Amino acid sequence: MDREKVIEVKNLVKKFGSFTANDNLTFDVYKGEIFGFLGANGAGKTTAMKILCGLSKPSSGDIRIVGYDVYHETERIKNSIGYMSQKFSLYDDLTVWENFRFFGGIYGLSRKEIESQTQLLLNRLGIWSYKDRIISSIPLGWKQKLAFSVAIMHRPAIVFLDEPTGGVDPVTRRQFWDLIYQAASEGYTVFVTTHYMDEAEYCDRVSIMVDGRIRALDTPENLKSTFDCQDMQDVFIKLAREAKYQ
Amino acid sequence: MIFILPIVQLLILSYTATFEIKTTRLAIVDQDGSVSSRDLISSFSGSGFFKIKQFCNSVKEAEELLYSRKVHQILVIENGFEQNLKTSEKGGKIHLLVDAVDGSAAGIRAGYAQQVINQYVKKINLEILGVSRFQEPITIEYSNWYNPMMKYTVFMVPGILVLLITLIGMFLTSMNIVKEKEIGTIEQINVTPIRKWQFIAGKLFPFWVIGLFELAFGLVVARVVFGITVAGSYPLLFSIAAIYLIMVMSLGLLVSTLVETQQQAMFISWFFLVIFILLSGLFTATESMPQWVQYFNYFNPVAYFIKVIRLLVLKGAGLAQLYNIILVMIAYAGLALTLAVLRYKKTV
Protein backbone atom coordinates (compact mmCIF):
# COMPACT_ATOMS: atom_id res chain seq x y z
CA MET A 1 0.00 0.00 0.00
CA ASP A 2 1.47 3.28 -1.06
CA ARG A 3 0.53 5.69 1.67
CA GLU A 4 0.68 9.46 1.50
CA LYS A 5 3.82 10.90 3.13
CA VAL A 6 3.20 14.01 5.24
CA ILE A 7 6.71 14.33 6.65
CA GLU A 8 9.71 13.54 4.45
CA VAL A 9 13.14 13.91 6.03
CA LYS A 10 16.32 13.14 4.08
CA ASN A 11 19.78 13.57 5.62
CA LEU A 12 18.74 16.21 8.16
CA VAL A 13 21.80 17.68 9.90
CA LYS A 14 21.72 20.38 12.55
CA LYS A 15 24.95 21.68 14.03
CA PHE A 16 25.51 24.16 16.84
CA GLY A 17 29.13 25.15 16.34
CA SER A 18 31.08 21.92 16.50
CA PHE A 19 28.30 20.05 18.25
CA THR A 20 26.07 17.97 15.99
CA ALA A 21 22.61 17.82 17.52
CA ASN A 22 21.01 15.95 14.61
CA ASP A 23 23.29 13.69 12.62
CA ASN A 24 21.92 12.66 9.25
CA LEU A 25 18.32 11.87 10.14
CA THR A 26 16.22 10.20 7.45
CA PHE A 27 12.64 9.10 7.97
CA ASP A 28 9.11 9.48 6.62
CA VAL A 29 5.83 9.84 8.46
CA TYR A 30 2.58 8.77 6.80
CA LYS A 31 -0.82 10.35 6.91
CA GLY A 32 -2.99 9.33 9.85
CA GLU A 33 -0.12 7.68 11.66
CA ILE A 34 0.85 8.09 15.33
CA PHE A 35 4.60 8.48 15.16
CA GLY A 36 6.53 8.19 18.43
CA PHE A 37 9.77 10.15 18.52
CA LEU A 38 11.81 8.76 21.41
CA GLY A 39 15.22 9.42 22.84
CA ALA A 40 16.95 10.18 26.09
CA ASN A 41 17.29 13.77 27.30
CA GLY A 42 19.76 15.55 25.06
CA ALA A 43 19.48 13.03 22.23
CA GLY A 44 18.28 15.76 19.87
CA LYS A 45 14.52 15.19 19.76
CA THR A 46 13.45 18.73 20.53
CA THR A 47 15.97 20.17 18.06
CA ALA A 48 14.62 17.98 15.27
CA MET A 49 11.05 18.76 16.18
CA LYS A 50 11.69 22.49 16.12
CA ILE A 51 13.08 22.16 12.62
CA LEU A 52 10.02 20.21 11.47
CA CYS A 53 7.77 22.96 12.91
CA GLY A 54 9.67 25.75 11.20
CA LEU A 55 10.95 27.21 14.47
CA SER A 56 14.55 26.49 13.59
CA LYS A 57 16.50 26.10 10.33
CA PRO A 58 18.45 22.89 9.60
CA SER A 59 22.15 23.07 8.71
CA SER A 60 21.56 20.79 5.73
CA GLY A 61 19.19 18.13 4.46
CA ASP A 62 16.02 17.92 2.42
CA ILE A 63 12.93 18.22 4.56
CA ARG A 64 9.34 18.54 3.38
CA ILE A 65 6.34 18.95 5.62
CA VAL A 66 2.99 18.33 3.87
CA GLY A 67 4.93 18.90 0.66
CA TYR A 68 6.36 22.29 1.76
CA ASP A 69 10.05 22.96 2.01
CA VAL A 70 11.33 23.92 5.51
CA TYR A 71 13.82 26.43 4.13
CA HIS A 72 11.50 28.64 2.15
CA GLU A 73 7.92 27.75 2.97
CA THR A 74 7.87 27.82 6.76
CA GLU A 75 4.85 30.11 6.86
CA ARG A 76 2.85 27.66 4.71
CA ILE A 77 4.00 24.85 6.96
CA LYS A 78 2.81 26.75 10.00
CA ASN A 79 -0.67 26.91 8.52
CA SER A 80 -0.81 23.15 8.16
CA ILE A 81 0.51 22.06 11.54
CA GLY A 82 -0.58 22.20 15.13
CA TYR A 83 1.93 22.34 17.97
CA MET A 84 1.75 21.72 21.66
CA SER A 85 4.94 22.32 23.54
CA GLN A 86 6.55 20.88 26.60
CA LYS A 87 5.90 24.09 28.45
CA PHE A 88 2.20 24.50 28.70
CA SER A 89 1.29 27.32 26.39
CA LEU A 90 -2.20 28.65 26.69
CA TYR A 91 -2.56 32.14 28.12
CA ASP A 92 -3.06 31.71 31.84
CA ASP A 93 -4.87 34.98 32.35
CA LEU A 94 -7.43 34.42 29.61
CA THR A 95 -10.50 32.20 29.77
CA VAL A 96 -10.80 28.95 27.87
CA TRP A 97 -13.04 30.57 25.28
CA GLU A 98 -10.71 33.56 24.89
CA ASN A 99 -7.78 31.22 24.19
CA PHE A 100 -9.78 29.41 21.53
CA ARG A 101 -10.87 32.68 19.99
CA PHE A 102 -7.32 34.07 20.05
CA PHE A 103 -5.61 31.10 18.43
CA GLY A 104 -8.51 30.51 16.05
CA GLY A 105 -8.17 34.13 14.99
CA ILE A 106 -4.44 33.78 14.35
CA TYR A 107 -5.10 30.82 12.08
CA GLY A 108 -7.65 32.88 10.22
CA LEU A 109 -10.77 30.94 11.21
CA SER A 110 -14.03 32.83 10.92
CA ARG A 111 -15.95 33.61 14.06
CA LYS A 112 -18.51 30.96 13.16
CA GLU A 113 -15.82 28.31 12.67
CA ILE A 114 -14.20 29.25 15.96
CA GLU A 115 -17.52 28.91 17.75
CA SER A 116 -18.37 25.56 16.20
CA GLN A 117 -14.87 24.13 16.71
CA THR A 118 -14.76 25.30 20.33
CA GLN A 119 -18.14 23.76 20.98
CA LEU A 120 -17.16 20.49 19.30
CA LEU A 121 -13.82 20.14 21.08
CA LEU A 122 -15.04 21.20 24.53
CA ASN A 123 -18.03 18.87 24.30
CA ARG A 124 -15.71 16.05 23.30
CA LEU A 125 -13.76 16.70 26.51
CA GLY A 126 -17.03 17.07 28.38
CA ILE A 127 -16.02 20.42 29.79
CA TRP A 128 -18.26 22.84 27.94
CA SER A 129 -19.02 24.29 31.38
CA TYR A 130 -15.35 25.35 31.69
CA LYS A 131 -15.80 27.69 28.74
CA ASP A 132 -15.62 30.89 30.75
CA ARG A 133 -13.09 29.79 33.35
CA ILE A 134 -9.68 31.39 33.58
CA ILE A 135 -6.99 28.94 32.45
CA SER A 136 -4.93 29.38 35.62
CA SER A 137 -7.85 28.03 37.69
CA ILE A 138 -7.99 24.74 35.75
CA PRO A 139 -6.07 21.61 36.84
CA LEU A 140 -2.96 20.72 34.82
CA GLY A 141 -4.45 17.56 33.31
CA TRP A 142 -7.36 19.51 31.84
CA LYS A 143 -5.07 22.27 30.65
CA GLN A 144 -3.07 19.73 28.64
CA LYS A 145 -6.20 18.39 27.03
CA LEU A 146 -7.31 21.93 26.25
CA ALA A 147 -3.92 22.75 24.75
CA PHE A 148 -4.26 19.70 22.52
CA SER A 149 -7.72 20.80 21.45
CA VAL A 150 -6.43 24.29 20.65
CA ALA A 151 -3.58 22.74 18.65
CA ILE A 152 -6.02 20.90 16.36
CA MET A 153 -8.81 23.46 16.19
CA HIS A 154 -7.69 24.74 12.77
CA ARG A 155 -7.67 21.13 11.46
CA PRO A 156 -3.96 20.86 10.74
CA ALA A 157 -2.59 17.95 8.70
CA ILE A 158 -0.03 17.15 11.40
CA VAL A 159 -0.05 17.84 15.10
CA PHE A 160 3.30 17.94 16.91
CA LEU A 161 3.23 17.10 20.60
CA ASP A 162 6.38 17.72 22.61
CA GLU A 163 6.14 15.63 25.80
CA PRO A 164 2.45 16.41 26.12
CA THR A 165 1.84 14.26 29.20
CA GLY A 166 4.74 15.44 31.34
CA GLY A 167 3.71 15.73 34.97
CA VAL A 168 0.13 14.43 34.69
CA ASP A 169 -1.40 11.43 36.47
CA PRO A 170 -1.82 8.00 34.76
CA VAL A 171 -5.57 8.31 34.42
CA THR A 172 -5.27 11.66 32.68
CA ARG A 173 -2.48 10.30 30.51
CA ARG A 174 -4.76 7.47 29.42
CA GLN A 175 -7.52 9.99 28.61
CA PHE A 176 -5.02 12.09 26.73
CA TRP A 177 -4.08 9.12 24.57
CA ASP A 178 -7.76 8.50 23.88
CA LEU A 179 -7.79 12.01 22.42
CA ILE A 180 -4.74 11.21 20.30
CA TYR A 181 -6.35 8.02 18.98
CA GLN A 182 -9.51 9.85 18.14
CA ALA A 183 -7.55 12.53 16.30
CA ALA A 184 -5.61 9.90 14.36
CA SER A 185 -8.81 8.11 13.40
CA GLU A 186 -10.09 11.41 12.00
CA GLY A 187 -7.07 11.57 9.72
CA TYR A 188 -4.74 13.81 11.74
CA THR A 189 -1.12 12.72 11.72
CA VAL A 190 0.32 12.76 15.24
CA PHE A 191 4.03 13.28 15.85
CA VAL A 192 4.73 12.82 19.55
CA THR A 193 7.78 12.81 21.81
CA THR A 194 7.56 11.15 25.18
CA HIS A 195 9.58 9.65 28.01
CA TYR A 196 6.85 7.20 29.01
CA MET A 197 7.52 3.84 27.41
CA ASP A 198 3.98 2.59 27.94
CA GLU A 199 2.98 5.47 25.68
CA ALA A 200 5.49 4.29 23.09
CA GLU A 201 3.51 1.07 22.90
CA TYR A 202 0.47 3.06 21.77
CA CYS A 203 2.27 4.44 18.72
CA ASP A 204 1.97 3.00 15.24
CA ARG A 205 5.69 3.39 14.66
CA VAL A 206 8.48 4.51 16.92
CA SER A 207 11.91 5.96 16.27
CA ILE A 208 14.57 5.95 18.97
CA MET A 209 17.29 8.59 18.87
CA VAL A 210 20.69 8.09 20.45
CA ASP A 211 23.36 10.82 20.31
CA GLY A 212 21.68 12.71 17.49
CA ARG A 213 21.13 9.67 15.25
CA ILE A 214 18.08 7.54 14.70
CA ARG A 215 19.18 4.22 16.12
CA ALA A 216 15.98 2.28 15.45
CA LEU A 217 12.71 2.89 13.62
CA ASP A 218 9.85 0.39 13.41
CA THR A 219 6.56 -0.67 14.94
CA PRO A 220 6.74 -1.39 18.67
CA GLU A 221 6.11 -5.10 17.94
CA ASN A 222 8.99 -5.38 15.50
CA LEU A 223 11.35 -3.42 17.73
CA LYS A 224 10.67 -5.78 20.62
CA SER A 225 11.37 -8.85 18.54
CA THR A 226 14.43 -7.34 16.82
CA PHE A 227 16.07 -6.45 20.11
CA ASP A 228 14.67 -9.48 21.86
CA CYS A 229 12.95 -7.54 24.64
CA GLN A 230 9.77 -7.97 26.69
CA ASP A 231 8.59 -4.40 26.35
CA MET A 232 9.56 -1.00 24.96
CA GLN A 233 11.14 -0.02 28.26
CA ASP A 234 13.81 -2.70 27.74
CA VAL A 235 14.31 -1.76 24.09
CA PHE A 236 14.83 1.84 25.07
CA ILE A 237 17.24 1.09 27.90
CA LYS A 238 19.23 -1.26 25.70
CA LEU A 239 19.68 1.42 23.04
CA ALA A 240 20.08 4.43 25.32
CA ARG A 241 22.97 2.73 27.12
CA GLU A 242 24.97 3.07 23.93
CA ALA A 243 24.95 6.85 24.31
CA LYS A 244 28.26 8.61 24.82
CA TYR A 245 26.78 11.26 27.08
CA GLN A 246 24.82 9.78 29.92
CA MET B 1 -3.15 50.49 39.11
CA ILE B 2 -1.88 51.53 35.72
CA PHE B 3 -4.01 54.68 36.04
CA ILE B 4 -3.94 55.50 39.72
CA LEU B 5 -0.20 55.29 40.31
CA PRO B 6 0.78 57.73 37.55
CA ILE B 7 -1.78 60.26 38.74
CA VAL B 8 -0.45 60.06 42.28
CA GLN B 9 2.98 60.61 40.79
CA LEU B 10 1.75 63.63 38.87
CA LEU B 11 0.28 65.19 42.00
CA ILE B 12 3.20 64.47 44.28
CA LEU B 13 6.01 65.35 41.89
CA SER B 14 4.39 68.51 40.65
CA TYR B 15 3.85 69.84 44.12
CA THR B 16 7.16 68.82 45.60
CA ALA B 17 9.79 68.69 42.87
CA THR B 18 10.12 72.42 42.92
CA PHE B 19 13.01 74.84 42.65
CA GLU B 20 11.09 77.47 44.55
CA ILE B 21 12.56 77.97 47.98
CA LYS B 22 10.13 79.26 50.50
CA THR B 23 12.32 80.02 53.49
CA THR B 24 15.98 80.49 54.08
CA ARG B 25 17.25 80.22 57.65
CA LEU B 26 19.73 82.94 58.40
CA ALA B 27 22.31 83.52 61.13
CA ILE B 28 23.42 87.09 61.70
CA VAL B 29 26.73 88.37 62.98
CA ASP B 30 26.26 92.07 63.50
CA GLN B 31 29.66 93.51 64.33
CA ASP B 32 28.56 97.05 63.64
CA GLY B 33 25.48 97.25 65.84
CA SER B 34 24.35 100.48 64.23
CA VAL B 35 21.02 101.83 63.06
CA SER B 36 21.94 101.01 59.46
CA SER B 37 22.89 97.42 60.22
CA ARG B 38 19.65 96.86 62.13
CA ASP B 39 17.84 98.39 59.21
CA LEU B 40 19.46 95.93 56.82
CA ILE B 41 18.59 93.06 59.12
CA SER B 42 14.99 94.11 59.28
CA SER B 43 14.82 94.22 55.49
CA PHE B 44 15.85 90.57 55.54
CA SER B 45 13.34 89.57 58.17
CA GLY B 46 10.62 91.64 56.50
CA SER B 47 11.14 90.11 53.07
CA GLY B 48 9.20 86.95 53.91
CA PHE B 49 11.86 84.67 52.37
CA PHE B 50 14.27 84.78 55.28
CA LYS B 51 13.85 83.58 58.79
CA ILE B 52 16.42 84.85 61.23
CA LYS B 53 17.41 81.88 63.27
CA GLN B 54 19.96 83.38 65.60
CA PHE B 55 22.13 86.42 66.29
CA CYS B 56 25.71 85.34 66.88
CA ASN B 57 28.56 87.10 68.60
CA SER B 58 31.29 85.66 66.41
CA VAL B 59 31.66 84.35 62.90
CA LYS B 60 32.97 81.11 64.39
CA GLU B 61 29.78 80.58 66.36
CA ALA B 62 27.73 81.17 63.21
CA GLU B 63 29.88 78.80 61.19
CA GLU B 64 28.93 76.01 63.54
CA LEU B 65 25.29 76.65 62.83
CA LEU B 66 26.05 76.51 59.13
CA TYR B 67 28.00 73.29 59.54
CA SER B 68 25.21 71.59 61.45
CA ARG B 69 22.77 72.76 58.76
CA LYS B 70 20.73 74.78 61.28
CA VAL B 71 21.04 77.76 58.97
CA HIS B 72 21.44 78.11 55.22
CA GLN B 73 23.29 81.40 55.19
CA ILE B 74 25.28 83.66 57.46
CA LEU B 75 25.12 87.40 57.08
CA VAL B 76 28.17 89.15 58.54
CA ILE B 77 27.95 92.92 58.88
CA GLU B 78 31.45 94.28 59.40
CA ASN B 79 32.43 96.76 62.01
CA GLY B 80 32.20 100.29 60.61
CA PHE B 81 29.44 99.38 58.18
CA GLU B 82 27.38 102.49 58.84
CA GLN B 83 30.38 104.74 58.90
CA ASN B 84 31.64 103.48 55.57
CA LEU B 85 28.16 103.56 54.07
CA LYS B 86 27.97 107.26 54.69
CA THR B 87 31.49 108.39 54.08
CA SER B 88 33.68 105.88 52.32
CA GLU B 89 34.04 105.72 48.57
CA LYS B 90 33.81 101.97 48.70
CA GLY B 91 30.63 101.85 50.77
CA GLY B 92 29.63 99.49 53.55
CA LYS B 93 30.85 95.94 53.59
CA ILE B 94 28.96 92.74 54.39
CA HIS B 95 29.75 89.06 53.92
CA LEU B 96 27.27 86.42 52.92
CA LEU B 97 28.34 82.86 53.71
CA VAL B 98 26.25 80.31 51.83
CA ASP B 99 25.90 76.57 52.41
CA ALA B 100 26.55 75.35 48.88
CA VAL B 101 26.14 71.61 49.42
CA ASP B 102 23.07 71.74 47.20
CA GLY B 103 24.41 73.92 44.41
CA SER B 104 21.20 74.95 42.73
CA ALA B 105 19.41 75.76 45.96
CA ALA B 106 22.42 77.76 47.16
CA GLY B 107 22.34 79.81 43.97
CA ILE B 108 18.66 80.55 44.34
CA ARG B 109 19.09 81.55 48.02
CA ALA B 110 21.98 83.82 47.19
CA GLY B 111 19.82 85.40 44.50
CA TYR B 112 17.08 86.14 47.02
CA ALA B 113 19.61 87.71 49.37
CA GLN B 114 20.91 89.83 46.50
CA GLN B 115 17.39 91.11 45.87
CA VAL B 116 16.88 92.03 49.51
CA ILE B 117 20.17 93.89 49.56
CA ASN B 118 19.35 95.71 46.33
CA GLN B 119 16.08 96.86 47.83
CA TYR B 120 17.95 98.09 50.85
CA VAL B 121 20.46 99.97 48.73
CA LYS B 122 17.66 101.74 46.90
CA LYS B 123 16.17 102.70 50.22
CA ILE B 124 19.31 104.21 51.66
CA ASN B 125 20.09 105.99 48.44
CA LEU B 126 16.83 107.77 48.93
CA GLU B 127 16.79 108.21 52.71
CA ILE B 128 20.32 108.58 53.90
CA LEU B 129 21.98 110.18 50.96
CA GLY B 130 18.88 111.96 49.75
CA VAL B 131 19.41 110.83 46.21
CA SER B 132 16.33 110.18 44.17
CA ARG B 133 15.98 106.65 42.89
CA PHE B 134 15.26 108.03 39.48
CA GLN B 135 18.96 108.51 39.20
CA GLU B 136 19.37 104.78 38.83
CA PRO B 137 20.64 104.34 35.30
CA ILE B 138 18.67 101.27 34.31
CA THR B 139 15.82 99.46 35.94
CA ILE B 140 14.89 96.06 34.65
CA GLU B 141 11.29 95.08 34.84
CA TYR B 142 10.78 91.39 34.27
CA SER B 143 7.67 90.04 32.71
CA ASN B 144 7.50 86.31 32.39
CA TRP B 145 5.78 85.38 29.20
CA TYR B 146 3.96 82.08 28.71
CA ASN B 147 4.19 81.48 32.42
CA PRO B 148 3.34 84.89 33.85
CA MET B 149 3.34 83.91 37.49
CA MET B 150 6.60 81.91 37.08
CA LYS B 151 4.69 79.07 38.67
CA TYR B 152 6.86 76.03 38.96
CA THR B 153 3.97 73.64 38.44
CA VAL B 154 3.20 75.21 35.08
CA PHE B 155 6.71 74.35 33.98
CA MET B 156 6.76 70.98 35.65
CA VAL B 157 3.37 69.41 34.97
CA PRO B 158 3.77 69.04 31.18
CA GLY B 159 7.16 67.48 31.81
CA ILE B 160 5.78 64.99 34.27
CA LEU B 161 3.02 64.07 31.84
CA VAL B 162 5.79 63.22 29.39
CA LEU B 163 7.42 61.10 32.05
CA LEU B 164 4.25 59.16 32.70
CA ILE B 165 3.55 58.17 29.15
CA THR B 166 7.23 57.42 28.60
CA LEU B 167 7.18 54.96 31.46
CA ILE B 168 4.12 53.22 30.07
CA GLY B 169 5.50 53.25 26.58
CA MET B 170 8.98 51.97 27.18
CA PHE B 171 8.86 50.09 30.44
CA LEU B 172 5.74 48.07 29.96
CA THR B 173 6.42 47.18 26.35
CA SER B 174 9.97 46.10 27.14
CA MET B 175 8.58 43.54 29.57
CA ASN B 176 6.04 42.31 27.10
CA ILE B 177 7.65 39.88 24.67
CA VAL B 178 10.12 38.79 27.31
CA LYS B 179 7.27 37.72 29.53
CA GLU B 180 5.99 35.48 26.75
CA LYS B 181 9.49 34.09 26.35
CA GLU B 182 9.54 33.28 30.05
CA ILE B 183 6.16 31.58 30.26
CA GLY B 184 6.64 29.80 26.93
CA THR B 185 3.67 31.16 25.00
CA ILE B 186 6.01 32.81 22.49
CA GLU B 187 6.82 29.37 21.10
CA GLN B 188 3.15 28.66 20.58
CA ILE B 189 2.83 31.98 18.76
CA ASN B 190 5.92 31.30 16.66
CA VAL B 191 4.51 28.05 15.24
CA THR B 192 1.43 29.87 14.03
CA PRO B 193 1.30 31.60 10.64
CA ILE B 194 0.92 35.01 12.33
CA ARG B 195 2.83 37.76 10.54
CA LYS B 196 5.59 39.64 12.38
CA TRP B 197 3.94 43.00 11.96
CA GLN B 198 0.64 41.60 13.16
CA PHE B 199 2.29 40.32 16.29
CA ILE B 200 4.15 43.58 16.93
CA ALA B 201 1.03 45.62 16.24
CA GLY B 202 -0.90 43.44 18.65
CA LYS B 203 1.78 44.02 21.25
CA LEU B 204 1.86 47.79 20.80
CA PHE B 205 -1.75 48.70 20.34
CA PRO B 206 -3.01 48.21 23.91
CA PHE B 207 -0.19 50.28 25.38
CA TRP B 208 -0.67 52.90 22.73
CA VAL B 209 -4.29 53.31 23.73
CA ILE B 210 -3.45 53.25 27.43
CA GLY B 211 -0.73 55.86 26.93
CA LEU B 212 -3.03 58.25 25.10
CA PHE B 213 -5.76 57.70 27.63
CA GLU B 214 -3.34 58.41 30.43
CA LEU B 215 -2.31 61.64 28.75
CA ALA B 216 -5.94 62.70 28.52
CA PHE B 217 -6.46 61.80 32.15
CA GLY B 218 -3.32 63.68 33.16
CA LEU B 219 -4.43 66.77 31.27
CA VAL B 220 -7.73 66.71 33.13
CA VAL B 221 -5.88 66.49 36.45
CA ALA B 222 -3.53 69.29 35.36
CA ARG B 223 -6.51 71.47 34.61
CA VAL B 224 -8.57 70.68 37.69
CA VAL B 225 -5.78 70.61 40.25
CA PHE B 226 -3.20 73.01 38.86
CA GLY B 227 -5.38 75.12 36.59
CA ILE B 228 -3.08 74.47 33.64
CA THR B 229 -4.76 74.65 30.28
CA VAL B 230 -3.31 73.70 26.94
CA ALA B 231 -2.54 76.83 24.95
CA GLY B 232 -2.13 74.94 21.67
CA SER B 233 -4.53 72.58 19.96
CA TYR B 234 -5.62 69.34 21.54
CA PRO B 235 -5.74 67.33 18.29
CA LEU B 236 -2.16 68.35 17.53
CA LEU B 237 -1.04 67.46 21.05
CA PHE B 238 -2.58 64.01 20.82
CA SER B 239 -1.24 63.39 17.32
CA ILE B 240 2.26 64.19 18.48
CA ALA B 241 1.79 62.06 21.60
CA ALA B 242 0.68 59.21 19.33
CA ILE B 243 3.89 59.49 17.32
CA TYR B 244 5.95 59.80 20.48
CA LEU B 245 4.40 56.68 21.97
CA ILE B 246 5.36 54.70 18.87
CA MET B 247 8.94 55.95 19.31
CA VAL B 248 9.28 54.81 22.90
CA MET B 249 7.22 51.67 22.56
CA SER B 250 9.34 50.52 19.63
CA LEU B 251 12.46 51.08 21.70
CA GLY B 252 10.87 49.07 24.49
CA LEU B 253 10.01 46.27 22.11
CA LEU B 254 13.49 46.33 20.68
CA VAL B 255 14.84 45.77 24.19
CA SER B 256 12.29 43.03 24.63
CA THR B 257 13.48 41.15 21.54
CA LEU B 258 17.12 41.45 22.59
CA VAL B 259 16.91 40.01 26.08
CA GLU B 260 15.84 36.72 27.58
CA THR B 261 14.42 37.58 30.99
CA GLN B 262 12.23 40.26 32.50
CA GLN B 263 15.04 41.20 34.87
CA GLN B 264 17.34 41.98 31.98
CA ALA B 265 14.57 43.91 30.25
CA MET B 266 13.94 45.95 33.36
CA PHE B 267 17.60 46.65 33.90
CA ILE B 268 18.26 47.78 30.35
CA SER B 269 15.18 49.90 29.93
CA TRP B 270 15.75 51.49 33.32
CA PHE B 271 19.31 52.32 32.31
CA PHE B 272 18.18 54.09 29.15
CA LEU B 273 15.18 55.73 30.74
CA VAL B 274 17.25 57.37 33.45
CA ILE B 275 19.69 58.74 30.89
CA PHE B 276 16.95 59.87 28.55
CA ILE B 277 15.02 61.57 31.30
CA LEU B 278 17.93 63.30 33.05
CA LEU B 279 19.33 64.64 29.80
CA SER B 280 15.97 65.51 28.32
CA GLY B 281 15.64 68.93 29.92
CA LEU B 282 12.82 67.89 32.19
CA PHE B 283 14.55 68.99 35.37
CA THR B 284 17.42 71.12 34.12
CA ALA B 285 17.80 73.15 30.97
CA THR B 286 19.61 71.30 28.19
CA GLU B 287 21.24 74.56 27.12
CA SER B 288 23.41 74.45 30.21
CA MET B 289 24.61 70.91 29.50
CA PRO B 290 27.81 70.07 27.62
CA GLN B 291 27.84 70.04 23.85
CA TRP B 292 27.85 66.25 23.59
CA VAL B 293 24.54 66.15 25.42
CA GLN B 294 23.05 68.38 22.74
CA TYR B 295 24.21 65.85 20.16
CA PHE B 296 23.03 62.93 22.26
CA ASN B 297 19.60 64.46 22.50
CA TYR B 298 19.13 63.94 18.77
CA PHE B 299 18.69 60.30 19.80
CA ASN B 300 16.72 61.06 22.91
CA PRO B 301 12.99 60.66 22.29
CA VAL B 302 12.14 62.20 25.65
CA ALA B 303 14.00 65.42 24.76
CA TYR B 304 11.91 65.86 21.61
CA PHE B 305 8.65 65.39 23.36
CA ILE B 306 9.50 67.59 26.36
CA LYS B 307 10.37 70.38 23.96
CA VAL B 308 7.22 69.94 21.92
CA ILE B 309 4.86 69.58 24.83
CA ARG B 310 6.18 72.71 26.58
CA LEU B 311 5.98 74.74 23.41
CA LEU B 312 2.52 73.45 22.72
CA VAL B 313 1.02 73.52 26.18
CA LEU B 314 2.56 76.78 27.41
CA LYS B 315 3.28 78.76 24.28
CA GLY B 316 0.45 77.48 22.14
CA ALA B 317 2.77 76.61 19.28
CA GLY B 318 1.04 75.24 16.22
CA LEU B 319 1.94 73.00 13.34
CA ALA B 320 3.88 75.78 11.61
CA GLN B 321 6.37 76.06 14.50
CA LEU B 322 6.54 72.39 15.27
CA TYR B 323 6.52 70.62 11.92
CA ASN B 324 10.31 70.30 11.87
CA ILE B 325 10.41 68.41 15.14
CA ILE B 326 7.36 66.41 14.15
CA LEU B 327 9.03 65.24 10.95
CA VAL B 328 12.09 64.11 12.88
CA MET B 329 9.85 62.31 15.37
CA ILE B 330 8.00 60.51 12.58
CA ALA B 331 11.29 59.39 11.02
CA TYR B 332 12.55 58.23 14.41
CA ALA B 333 9.34 56.31 15.13
CA GLY B 334 9.46 54.65 11.72
CA LEU B 335 13.06 53.62 12.13
CA ALA B 336 12.63 52.27 15.66
CA LEU B 337 9.52 50.35 14.70
CA THR B 338 11.22 48.83 11.66
CA LEU B 339 14.15 47.76 13.80
CA ALA B 340 11.85 46.16 16.35
CA VAL B 341 9.96 44.23 13.67
CA LEU B 342 13.19 43.10 12.02
CA ARG B 343 14.76 42.08 15.32
CA TYR B 344 11.80 39.95 16.30
CA LYS B 345 12.46 36.55 14.79
CA LYS B 346 10.01 33.74 14.64
CA THR B 347 12.79 31.19 14.66
CA VAL B 348 15.00 30.28 17.59
Interface residues (C-beta under 8 A of the other chain):
Chain A: K50 C53 G54 L55 S56 K57 T74 E75 R76 K78 N79 I81 Y83 S85 K87 F88 S89 L90 Y91 D92 F103 I106 Y107 G108 F160
Chain B: I183 G184 T185 E187 Q188 I189 N190 V191 T192 P193 I194 K346 T347 V348
